[in-house]
Amino acid sequence: MLRINSNFVSFALFFISMFICSSSFGQLDKGTFIINESFTFDTDNTEYNIDDYSSDNKSIRYNSTTLFGYVFKENQEVGILLSLEMQKHLRETSFQDNTTKEERITKGYGIGVYYKKYIRIMEKLSFFVSPQLDYLKRNSKTEDERSNPQISESNSHKLGANIYTGLLYHPTKRFGLSMNLIGTGINYYSTREANRKDNSLNTYSIASPNLGIQFMF
């Protein structure tokens, strides 16, 4: 599935405008330690009203990824990544004066390893390619007044092998802004809920900017 974020064009123009000025910091030196932090946060509220039926859906999603890297060779980086995700979905429906609520909370924690190869484009701008291997564990708890039992819980595990491309704008040796551009990979999922267990394997590609702040020491 290919997804294109609506902010992609504005982020691309943002980077283009920043690398117009020149600088002498055009490479990452061997021995540099790197911390890169990126996150996304969004909310959604949808309402439906049809005759005697109404539905109100509210969602909150948060994802963050922290990279701890080391430049072992000029413009080549290896490191570990830690990820966190939280989602909350609340649905309230009414039909002929009967109202029911459903709430689902999902939390995920992940760890992985990565490699980055930087290719200098201009003095301040580098293109990178980054293969990654990662593991993510999710726990989801749902409370639904219409079901029996009303509270259910599921656990899932994900193993992923992915590769990303992106840009790093680094105006100084200590600070930079990074952005993932296009990614592709293969993921294996295992989900267990009550007496049910599902396994799946899928491939994906994604075009969605993910802006990160990078510090170099």
Helices and strands as residue ranges (DSSP letters): H 8-18, E 33-50, E 53-73, E 76-95, E 98-120, E 125-144, E 151-169, E 175-193, E 196-216
